[in-house]
């Protein structure tokens, strides 16, 4: 979905609609949670988010302009058209005017960091903001319901989990048409190959699955993929029928690696307690998998959504192979180190920062 409007909200006057105090607060907050982000890039991203949000609000509202300044950033649905000239007016409103080309280069840097995605249809440039969950957390009302780890049931859990995962992948793909359906098919296929490695967090009241992880025992012939660009191993969001990663069969003494193909918890249940619950269950599952694959020693993961990068860091995953075409990268953690991890202490550090 694209939003094309002749907005009465001029980018050079954003401060009138999004006060500087709120801008600075968001800039400080995102710099604390997004590694490698300079203050200049943070400022450009926050101003861009606010401007595109205002454009979309003006387009969808009966009023041509908001009735009062905004104080809170909210997720933006779909892509919004924004020219390089608009971006330049946003980024250089309080400094010496930068060129449209300089603004375009800044947009490219934000794309590389996974904060936005950009498409050009031959006539106009559309931008999609990747909403940072930690900055919009106050808009999500946590659900007061206990969760329990459980086996993945492909008959009842595939569709709910696929919907959550599709939202997780939506920031990096321009077309989400049929995405949840493709993911559901893959989940059911993987469950048929090695169901023990797929687990869910299930609500105690209605039995709905609201979290999931996929631990995929990898055949030796596929290990080379962990040393190649990550995009070559993307499968959930592609239409390709052939899986680039081959599952190992129980008893395979040459199976050394686990590919963490997915890890997700629905935003309304993303609390420290539930993250701990999922990770501790993953430790138990991996110990059981060691019976099937006695020589397991390596864990590989590809942080798909940027909000999980901090989680991977506190668990102990180390960045290995960067994709040359985008911000995706492989991470590695020795299995023994993960099994020794004091989960509650690590997650407490994450949620207290």
Buried (B, 14 or more C-beta within 10 A) or exposed (E): EEBEBEBEBBBBEBBEBBBEEBBEBBBEBBBEBBEEBEEEBBBBBBBBBBBBBBBBBBBEEEEEBBEEEBEEBBBBEEBBBBBBEBBBBBBBBEEEEBEBEBBBEBBEBBBEBBBBBBEEEEEEBBBBBBBBBBBBEEEBEEBEEEBEBBBBBBEBBBBBBBBBBBBBBBBBBEEBEEBBEBBBBBBBEBBEBBBBBBBBBBBEEEEBBBBBBBBBBBBBEBBEBBEEBBEEBBBBBBEEEEBEBBBBEEEBEEBBBBBBBBBBBBBEBBBEEBBBBBBBBBBEBBEEBBEBBEEBEBBBBBBBBBBBBBBBBBBBBEEEBEBEEBBBBBBBBEBEEBBEBEBBEBBBEBBEE
